[in-house]
Amino acid sequence: MAEQRETYKGREIVVRTEVDVPREGTAESTAIGTGSAGGEAVDLKIDGKKIFVIQNSSGSYIATGFAFDPQPSPMDLARKIIDYRDAGR
């Protein structure tokens, strides 16, 4: 999958997945902090800030540091994080 970019509520979201992100265990993946739990490697940035994301065994995406229900896509997860931050939580 190619890189996806979207502006949501004035915030820039960039999602790169397996094709664009080095696989876990390589020197480059260690340097950028790519995470994967046996699923697709995902690099998610909101306004240039890295969000650590993993794909769980059911194929949904979760972000560390946030207590959200798993989301069906990294882009949906990013929107949820932005909504949470905009609510002042």
MDTraj code that builds the backbone (N, CA, C; nanometers):
import mdtraj as md
import numpy as np

residues = "MET ALA GLU GLN ARG GLU THR TYR LYS GLY ARG GLU ILE VAL VAL ARG THR GLU VAL ASP VAL PRO ARG GLU GLY THR ALA GLU SER THR ALA ILE GLY THR GLY SER ALA GLY GLY GLU ALA VAL ASP LEU LYS ILE ASP GLY LYS LYS ILE PHE VAL ILE GLN ASN SER SER GLY SER TYR ILE ALA THR GLY PHE ALA PHE ASP PRO GLN PRO SER PRO MET ASP LEU ALA ARG LYS ILE ILE ASP TYR ARG ASP ALA GLY ARG".split()
xyz = np.array([
    [0.0848, -0.1174, 0.0000],
    [0.0000, 0.0000, 0.0000],
    [0.0894, 0.1237, 0.0000],
    [0.0544, 0.2214, -0.0787],
    [0.1307, 0.3448, -0.0860],
    [0.1028, 0.4324, 0.0359],
    [0.1837, 0.5335, 0.0471],
    [0.1646, 0.6303, 0.1552],
    [0.0296, 0.6997, 0.1389],
    [-0.0403, 0.7174, 0.2506],
    [-0.1678, 0.7891, 0.2511],
    [-0.1499, 0.9180, 0.3293],
    [-0.2030, 1.0263, 0.2746],
    [-0.1995, 1.1559, 0.3429],
    [-0.3409, 1.2112, 0.3480],
    [-0.3718, 1.2735, 0.4596],
    [-0.5033, 1.3350, 0.4749],
    [-0.4912, 1.4487, 0.5747],
    [-0.5698, 1.5517, 0.5535],
    [-0.5818, 1.6584, 0.6518],
    [-0.7182, 1.6433, 0.7163],
    [-0.7180, 1.6304, 0.8480],
    [-0.8410, 1.6115, 0.9245],
    [-0.8429, 1.7151, 1.0355],
    [-0.9445, 1.7999, 1.0349],
    [-0.9577, 1.9077, 1.1344],
    [-0.8302, 1.9919, 1.1440],
    [-0.7687, 2.0177, 1.0286],
    [-0.6490, 2.1004, 1.0233],
    [-0.5207, 2.0297, 1.0624],
    [-0.5263, 1.9019, 1.0890],
    [-0.4081, 1.8236, 1.1280],
    [-0.3664, 1.7331, 1.0125],
    [-0.2363, 1.7234, 0.9889],
    [-0.1869, 1.6376, 0.8817],
    [-0.1652, 1.4955, 0.9335],
    [-0.2230, 1.3996, 0.8634],
    [-0.2063, 1.2578, 0.8957],
    [-0.1279, 1.1936, 0.7821],
    [-0.0236, 1.1175, 0.8169],
    [0.0529, 1.0412, 0.7186],
    [0.0582, 0.8971, 0.7674],
    [0.0121, 0.8056, 0.6822],
    [0.0148, 0.6628, 0.7143],
    [0.0970, 0.5919, 0.6081],
    [0.1992, 0.5211, 0.6526],
    [0.2763, 0.4344, 0.5630],
    [0.2630, 0.2931, 0.6162],
    [0.2411, 0.1995, 0.5271],
    [0.2257, 0.0604, 0.5683],
    [0.3356, -0.0260, 0.5096],
    [0.3254, -0.1543, 0.5314],
    [0.4276, -0.2550, 0.5054],
    [0.5161, -0.2296, 0.3839],
    [0.4607, -0.1917, 0.2720],
    [0.5402, -0.1730, 0.1516],
    [0.6415, -0.0612, 0.1701],
    [0.6016, 0.0464, 0.2375],
    [0.6863, 0.1637, 0.2531],
    [0.7707, 0.1620, 0.3799],
    [0.7329, 0.0800, 0.4774],
    [0.7993, 0.0784, 0.6074],
    [0.8907, -0.0431, 0.6154],
    [1.0174, -0.0250, 0.6573],
    [1.1068, -0.1399, 0.6719],
    [1.0520, -0.2403, 0.7724],
    [1.0731, -0.3673, 0.7480],
    [1.0238, -0.4723, 0.8367],
    [1.0938, -0.4674, 0.9712],
    [1.0240, -0.5125, 1.0721],
    [1.0752, -0.5167, 1.2087],
    [1.2011, -0.6024, 1.2138],
    [1.2971, -0.5576, 1.2924],
    [1.4196, -0.6333, 1.3104],
    [1.5337, -0.5835, 1.2233],
    [1.5053, -0.4967, 1.1266],
    [1.6120, -0.4401, 1.0463],
    [1.6652, -0.3173, 1.1175],
    [1.7863, -0.2778, 1.0830],
    [1.8465, -0.1615, 1.1476],
    [1.7620, -0.0368, 1.1260],
    [1.7077, -0.0218, 1.0046],
    [1.6276, 0.0974, 0.9756],
    [1.4983, 0.0987, 1.0552],
    [1.4348, -0.0182, 1.0728],
    [1.3089, -0.0207, 1.1477],
    [1.3328, 0.0113, 1.2940],
    [1.4459, -0.0318, 1.3473],
    [1.4783, -0.0016, 1.4858],
    [1.4970, 0.1487, 1.5034],
    [1.5580, 0.2123, 1.4040],
    [1.5837, 0.3554, 1.4125],
    [1.4550, 0.4372, 1.4101],
    [1.3537, 0.3934, 1.3330],
    [1.2310, 0.4725, 1.3250],
    [1.1225, 0.4231, 1.4184],
    [1.1456, 0.3127, 1.4892],
    [1.0497, 0.2675, 1.5892],
    [0.9280, 0.1984, 1.5321],
    [0.9427, 0.1282, 1.4218],
    [0.8297, 0.0588, 1.3604],
    [0.7851, -0.0556, 1.4483],
    [0.6552, -0.0718, 1.4644],
    [0.6019, -0.1791, 1.5465],
    [0.5138, -0.2714, 1.4680],
    [0.5157, -0.3996, 1.5059],
    [0.4284, -0.4974, 1.4422],
    [0.4121, -0.6139, 1.5376],
    [0.2912, -0.6621, 1.5517],
    [0.2652, -0.7781, 1.6372],
    [0.2194, -0.8931, 1.5489],
    [0.3036, -0.9286, 1.4523],
    [0.2684, -1.0345, 1.3612],
    [0.1776, -0.9876, 1.2494],
    [0.1430, -0.8603, 1.2481],
    [0.0564, -0.8054, 1.1444],
    [0.1333, -0.7107, 1.0551],
    [0.0616, -0.6207, 0.9955],
    [0.1178, -0.5248, 0.9024],
    [0.1961, -0.4177, 0.9781],
    [0.3169, -0.3853, 0.9293],
    [0.3957, -0.2785, 0.9892],
    [0.3334, -0.1452, 0.9505],
    [0.3157, -0.0565, 1.0478],
    [0.2487, 0.0714, 1.0238],
    [0.3314, 0.1853, 1.0817],
    [0.3483, 0.2907, 1.0031],
    [0.4129, 0.4131, 1.0478],
    [0.3068, 0.5222, 1.0411],
    [0.2642, 0.5719, 1.1569],
    [0.1594, 0.6744, 1.1635],
    [0.2173, 0.8010, 1.2245],
    [0.1974, 0.9123, 1.1556],
    [0.2403, 1.0420, 1.2079],
    [0.1239, 1.1392, 1.1994],
    [0.1057, 1.2143, 1.3068],
    [0.0062, 1.3208, 1.3116],
    [0.0825, 1.4501, 1.3359],
    [0.0729, 1.5428, 1.2422],
    [0.1488, 1.6684, 1.2473],
    [0.2976, 1.6418, 1.2682],
    [0.3491, 1.5371, 1.2040],
    [0.4908, 1.5043, 1.2102],
    [0.5343, 1.4275, 1.3336],
    [0.4432, 1.4019, 1.4262],
    [0.4776, 1.3286, 1.5486],
    [0.4400, 1.1821, 1.5338],
    [0.5351, 1.0947, 1.5624],
    [0.5168, 0.9504, 1.5485],
    [0.4205, 0.8966, 1.6535],
    [0.3265, 0.8128, 1.6102],
    [0.2351, 0.7413, 1.6992],
    [0.2661, 0.5933, 1.6819],
    [0.2996, 0.5242, 1.7903],
    [0.3331, 0.3824, 1.7821],
    [0.2046, 0.3013, 1.7678],
    [0.1926, 0.2290, 1.6570],
    [0.0712, 0.1551, 1.6216],
    [0.1059, 0.0099, 1.5940],
    [0.0183, -0.0800, 1.6396],
    [0.0316, -0.2208, 1.6029],
    [-0.1023, -0.2720, 1.5517],
    [-0.0931, -0.3772, 1.4723],
    [-0.2131, -0.4446, 1.4237],
    [-0.2319, -0.5683, 1.5097],
    [-0.3500, -0.5819, 1.5726],
    [-0.3725, -0.6971, 1.6597],
    [-0.4123, -0.8200, 1.5776],
    [-0.4332, -0.9309, 1.6452],
    [-0.4607, -1.0577, 1.5771],
    [-0.5917, -1.0583, 1.4993],
    [-0.6835, -0.9685, 1.5319],
    [-0.8100, -0.9620, 1.4579],
    [-0.8016, -0.8681, 1.3375],
    [-0.6849, -0.8056, 1.3179],
    [-0.6656, -0.7171, 1.2040],
    [-0.6952, -0.5710, 1.2317],
    [-0.7358, -0.5393, 1.3545],
    [-0.7638, -0.4005, 1.3919],
    [-0.6356, -0.3334, 1.4402],
    [-0.6383, -0.2018, 1.4475],
    [-0.5200, -0.1242, 1.4846],
    [-0.5394, -0.0572, 1.6198],
    [-0.4319, -0.0583, 1.6999],
    [-0.4330, 0.0073, 1.8302],
    [-0.3065, 0.0922, 1.8435],
    [-0.3165, 0.1988, 1.9229],
    [-0.2031, 0.2873, 1.9473],
    [-0.1660, 0.2788, 2.0941],
    [-0.0370, 0.2694, 2.1214],
    [0.0059, 0.2655, 2.2602],
    [-0.0152, 0.4030, 2.3226],
    [-0.0534, 0.4029, 2.4487],
    [-0.0758, 0.5270, 2.5206],
    [-0.2170, 0.5809, 2.5102],
    [-0.3025, 0.5126, 2.4355],
    [-0.4415, 0.5543, 2.4194],
    [-0.5322, 0.4363, 2.4493],
    [-0.6400, 0.4602, 2.5230],
    [-0.7320, 0.3524, 2.5620],
    [-0.8557, 0.3525, 2.4728],
    [-0.8335, 0.3425, 2.3425],
    [-0.9439, 0.3390, 2.2470],
    [-0.9761, 0.1959, 2.2103],
    [-1.0990, 0.1758, 2.1647],
    [-1.1313, 0.0473, 2.1033],
    [-1.0462, 0.0352, 1.9773],
    [-1.0069, -0.0873, 1.9416],
    [-0.9319, -0.1051, 1.8168],
    [-1.0108, -0.0476, 1.6988],
    [-0.9390, 0.0107, 1.6043],
    [-1.0007, 0.0734, 1.4873],
    [-0.9706, -0.0095, 1.3621],
    [-1.0598, -0.0052, 1.2625],
    [-1.0431, -0.0897, 1.1442],
    [-0.9278, -0.0500, 1.0526],
    [-0.8804, 0.0745, 1.0627],
    [-0.7688, 0.1177, 0.9780],
    [-0.6822, 0.2181, 1.0541],
    [-0.5551, 0.2327, 1.0133],
    [-0.4695, 0.3324, 1.0779],
    [-0.5246, 0.4745, 1.0625],
    [-0.5885, 0.5035, 0.9493],
    [-0.6447, 0.6372, 0.9270],
    [-0.7606, 0.6630, 1.0237],
    [-0.8460, 0.5625, 1.0455],
    [-0.9546, 0.5769, 1.1435],
    [-0.8980, 0.5993, 1.2836],
    [-0.7907, 0.5291, 1.3155],
    [-0.7261, 0.5453, 1.4456],
    [-0.6717, 0.6874, 1.4606],
    [-0.6094, 0.7395, 1.3568],
    [-0.5557, 0.8757, 1.3612],
    [-0.6673, 0.9775, 1.3841],
    [-0.7794, 0.9603, 1.3154],
    [-0.8932, 1.0517, 1.3347],
    [-0.9435, 1.0464, 1.4787],
    [-0.9473, 0.9266, 1.5353],
    [-0.9928, 0.9090, 1.6739],
    [-0.8982, 0.9813, 1.7704],
    [-0.7681, 0.9709, 1.7467],
    [-0.6694, 1.0384, 1.8310],
    [-0.6864, 1.1899, 1.8216],
    [-0.7062, 1.2414, 1.7007],
    [-0.7257, 1.3854, 1.6825],
    [-0.8524, 1.4321, 1.7537],
    [-0.9613, 1.3578, 1.7400],
    [-1.0859, 1.3932, 1.8096],
    [-1.0645, 1.3960, 1.9609],
    [-0.9910, 1.2985, 2.0120],
    [-0.9617, 1.2897, 2.1552],
    [-0.8824, 1.4124, 2.2009],
    [-0.7794, 1.4466, 2.1250],
    [-0.6966, 1.5619, 2.1613],
    [-0.7746, 1.6926, 2.1517],
    [-0.8590, 1.7051, 2.0499],
    [-0.9397, 1.8269, 2.0347],
    [-1.0413, 1.8436, 2.1473],
    [-1.0822, 1.7323, 2.2074],
    [-1.1772, 1.7379, 2.3189],
    [-1.1080, 1.7798, 2.4489],
    [-0.9738, 1.7953, 2.4434],
    [-0.8992, 1.8417, 2.5596],
    [-0.8703, 1.7354, 2.6623],
    [-0.8703, 1.6115, 2.6210],
    [-0.8433, 1.5024, 2.7160],
    [-0.6983, 1.4656, 2.7168],
])
top = md.Topology()
chain = top.add_chain()
for i, resn in enumerate(residues, 1):
    res = top.add_residue(resn, chain, resSeq=i)
    for name in ("N", "CA", "C"):
        top.add_atom(name, md.element.get_by_symbol(name[0]), res)
traj = md.Trajectory(xyz[None], top)
